[in-house]
Amino acid sequence: MATRDLALIGVRLIAFYLVVRGLLVAAQSVPYLWASQPVDDPSLVQLSVLLQLIVPVVLAALMWLGAPWLANRMTRGGAGPIETGGLSAEAVAATAFGVAGVVVLIHGLPQLIWSAVQALVVSRQTGTAFTAHDPWWQVAALALRCVLAIAVVCGARSLGRWVLRLRTLGLHSGAS
C-alpha cells in the first residue's frame, strides 16, 4: 500500500469524523430550542445551531473532495510503498471504526458527566417531577451516545466486514 493511499484514507476519515461531529452537536442543541426559560435573543441560538451543523459539513465536503490533492501534498518526498505485511482491508476498516468509536467516547464522557451534574443541581433546586423540558433528557441522550460509541468499539470488526460487503454489493451479481 502506498503512503498516498494511507494519507487518502486518513483525510477521508477526518472528513467523516467532521460530519458525525457536526450532526452530534446539532442533535445536542435540539433541547435548547424548547428551553423552558427562553433566551433574550432566540435568533442567536438558532444561528449557533446552524453554524455548528453547517461549518463541519462544509469542511468535511471540502476535505472529502480534496482528499486526493491533500494526500499528494502530504506524501511529497515519501510516496514509496509501505510494507503492510498481512494487513487486510477488513483489519484497516476495523481499526478505523475502533478509533472513531474511541473519539466519540472521548468527546461524550466529559459532556455526559457535566450534563449529569447540571441536571442533578437543577432537579435539586426546582424539586419538580420529570417533565418534557427536564435536563435529564440531555443526560439520557449523552448516555445513549456513549453506549453506542462503546458498541462501535466492541463491534468494530463486524462493522468493518459489513462496510466492505456493502462496498462490493452489486459488483458480482452479473458475473454468474
C-alpha positions as CSV (number, residue, x, y, z in Angstrom):
1,M,0.0,0.0,0.0
2,A,1.4,3.4,-1.0
3,T,1.8,6.2,1.5
4,R,-0.5,8.3,-0.6
5,D,-3.3,5.7,-0.2
6,L,-2.9,5.7,3.6
7,A,-3.0,9.5,3.6
8,L,-6.1,9.5,1.4
9,I,-7.8,7.1,3.9
10,G,-6.7,9.3,6.8
11,V,-8.1,12.5,5.2
12,R,-11.4,10.9,4.4
13,L,-11.7,9.5,7.9
14,I,-11.2,13.0,9.3
15,A,-13.9,14.3,6.9
16,F,-16.2,11.5,8.1
17,Y,-15.5,12.5,11.7
18,L,-16.3,16.1,11.0
19,V,-19.7,15.2,9.6
20,V,-20.5,13.0,12.5
21,R,-19.3,15.6,15.0
22,G,-21.4,18.3,13.3
23,L,-24.5,16.1,13.5
24,L,-23.9,15.2,17.1
25,V,-23.5,18.8,18.1
26,A,-26.7,19.7,16.2
27,A,-28.6,16.9,17.8
28,Q,-27.4,18.0,21.3
29,S,-28.6,21.6,20.5
30,V,-32.2,20.5,19.8
31,P,-33.3,20.6,23.5
32,Y,-32.3,24.3,23.6
33,L,-35.0,25.1,21.0
34,W,-37.6,24.0,23.6
35,A,-36.0,25.5,26.6
36,S,-38.4,26.4,29.4
37,Q,-36.6,29.7,30.0
38,P,-36.2,31.4,26.6
39,V,-33.1,33.3,25.9
40,D,-33.1,37.0,25.2
41,D,-32.3,36.5,21.5
42,P,-33.6,33.2,20.1
43,S,-32.0,34.0,16.7
44,L,-28.6,33.8,18.3
45,V,-29.3,30.2,19.5
46,Q,-30.6,29.3,16.0
47,L,-27.5,30.8,14.4
48,S,-25.3,28.9,16.8
49,V,-27.0,25.6,16.0
50,L,-26.9,26.3,12.2
51,L,-23.2,27.2,12.3
52,Q,-22.4,24.1,14.4
53,L,-24.0,21.9,11.7
54,I,-23.0,23.7,8.5
55,V,-19.4,24.5,9.2
56,P,-18.3,20.9,9.9
57,V,-20.3,19.6,7.0
58,V,-18.9,22.1,4.5
59,L,-15.3,21.5,5.8
60,A,-15.9,17.7,5.5
61,A,-17.2,18.0,2.0
62,L,-14.1,20.1,1.0
63,M,-11.8,17.6,2.7
64,W,-13.5,14.6,1.0
65,L,-13.4,16.2,-2.4
66,G,-9.9,17.5,-2.0
67,A,-8.6,14.3,-0.4
68,P,-6.5,13.2,-3.4
69,W,-4.9,16.6,-3.6
70,L,-4.3,16.7,0.1
71,A,-2.9,13.2,0.1
72,N,-0.5,14.2,-2.7
73,R,0.7,17.2,-0.7
74,M,1.1,15.2,2.5
75,T,3.2,12.5,0.9
76,R,5.6,14.5,-1.2
77,G,9.0,13.0,-0.8
78,G,7.7,9.9,0.9
79,A,5.5,8.4,-1.7
80,G,7.1,5.0,-1.6
81,P,5.2,1.8,-0.7
82,I,4.7,0.9,2.9
83,E,5.1,-2.7,3.9
84,T,1.8,-3.7,5.4
85,G,2.6,-7.4,5.8
86,G,-0.6,-9.3,6.2
87,L,-2.8,-6.2,6.8
88,S,-6.2,-6.7,5.2
89,A,-8.9,-4.2,4.2
90,E,-11.0,-5.7,7.0
91,A,-8.3,-5.0,9.6
92,V,-7.9,-1.4,8.4
93,A,-11.7,-0.9,8.4
94,A,-12.0,-2.4,11.9
95,T,-9.2,-0.2,13.2
96,A,-10.9,2.9,11.7
97,F,-14.2,2.0,13.3
98,G,-12.5,1.4,16.6
99,V,-10.7,4.7,16.5
100,A,-13.9,6.5,15.5
101,G,-15.7,4.9,18.5
102,V,-13.0,5.9,20.9
103,V,-13.0,9.5,19.6
104,V,-16.8,9.8,20.1
105,L,-16.5,8.3,23.5
106,I,-13.7,10.7,24.5
107,H,-15.8,13.6,23.5
108,G,-19.0,12.2,25.0
109,L,-17.9,11.2,28.5
110,P,-17.0,14.7,29.8
111,Q,-20.2,16.0,28.3
112,L,-22.2,13.2,30.0
113,I,-20.6,13.9,33.4
114,W,-21.1,17.7,33.1
115,S,-24.7,17.3,32.0
116,A,-25.5,14.8,34.8
117,V,-24.0,17.2,37.4
118,Q,-26.0,20.1,35.9
119,A,-29.2,18.1,35.8
120,L,-28.7,17.0,39.4
121,V,-28.2,20.6,40.6
122,V,-31.3,21.8,38.6
123,S,-33.5,19.0,39.9
124,R,-32.5,19.6,43.5
125,Q,-33.2,23.3,43.1
126,T,-36.5,23.0,41.4
127,G,-37.8,19.8,43.1
128,T,-40.1,19.2,40.1
129,A,-41.1,15.9,38.6
130,F,-39.8,14.6,35.3
131,T,-41.1,16.8,32.5
132,A,-40.6,17.3,28.8
133,H,-38.1,20.1,29.4
134,D,-36.2,18.2,32.1
135,P,-32.4,18.4,31.9
136,W,-32.3,14.6,32.3
137,W,-33.3,14.2,28.7
138,Q,-29.9,15.6,27.7
139,V,-28.2,13.2,30.1
140,A,-30.1,10.3,28.5
141,A,-29.1,11.4,25.0
142,L,-25.4,11.7,26.0
143,A,-25.5,8.3,27.8
144,L,-27.0,6.7,24.7
145,R,-24.2,8.3,22.6
146,C,-21.6,6.8,24.9
147,V,-23.2,3.4,24.8
148,L,-23.3,3.5,21.0
149,A,-19.7,4.5,20.9
150,I,-18.7,1.6,23.2
151,A,-20.8,-0.7,20.9
152,V,-18.9,0.6,17.8
153,V,-15.6,-0.1,19.6
154,C,-16.6,-3.6,20.6
155,G,-18.2,-4.4,17.2
156,A,-15.5,-2.7,15.1
157,R,-14.5,-5.9,13.3
158,S,-18.1,-6.8,12.3
159,L,-18.8,-3.2,11.2
160,G,-15.7,-3.3,9.1
161,R,-16.8,-6.5,7.4
162,W,-20.3,-5.1,6.8
163,V,-19.0,-1.9,5.2
164,L,-16.6,-3.9,3.0
165,R,-19.6,-6.1,1.9
166,L,-21.7,-3.0,1.2
167,R,-18.9,-1.6,-0.9
168,T,-19.0,-4.6,-3.3
169,L,-22.7,-5.5,-3.0
170,G,-23.8,-5.2,-6.6
171,L,-20.4,-5.8,-8.4
172,H,-20.5,-9.6,-8.5
173,S,-24.2,-10.2,-9.3
174,G,-23.8,-10.2,-13.1
175,A,-20.7,-12.4,-13.2
176,S,-22.6,-15.7,-12.8
